């Protein structure tokens, strides 16, 4: 009788793991590669790195974690072989960003390029779909007197660019002095702060599987009733208990499956609710 309960438990655990992995597997990889400057005099390496890091930071804050993962510089270097190869390929990437994105196994790729317009610095940032090669979003700024103007342009325009990728509306900048009083993200459906992360999907998977297991228990309960009624009717006709031991065993097996399903389903539902509350 216990092998039925063991089989149910194994299948349920496997289904929970598959759903959990599916929730994590939905993430798209975004590579934000080095900002480059081929002008004279060139912008310093540390300033370029800061602009790139700022783009990564905005992408992380703008895009929902459950769907998007921003690649680190270390992971990009690992794909390209070395820091020197990364710098070289980033400089050579103009016009073929999507190709470089495929080389580093990214789903989307973004890069900023600094130029000159008169006495001003300019910046152009582009975001591409690696698979199709289509331009998802971009922005330019041509009125920056110095590196701080470029940083200001990124802070102002990059959220809208990444917002086009996720479809998440981007809120206007929060005035200084009250940033701690206003939530960073607002769910447009309810108008209140409502973060989503992978724990939400794990909890939802537990809830769904728990309901499914309890539903299976209800099905087995109806089977218990049917088989028990059948056993009693046949027993009453024959008057001999021993002839129908096999039929009674089917009743017991169905009862075991029902009880295991109720217990396991209850545990999964409780675990899902616990994850919802705790996280």
PyMOL commands that set and color helices and strands:
alter all, ss='L'
color gray80, all
select helices_A, chain A and resi 2-25+45-62+73-80+83-91+97-103+147-166+179-181+198-238+242-278
alter helices_A, ss='H'
color red, helices_A
select strands_A, chain A and resi 28-32+36-37+68-70+108-117+120-129+135-144
alter strands_A, ss='S'
color yellow, strands_A
deselect
rebuild
show_as cartoon
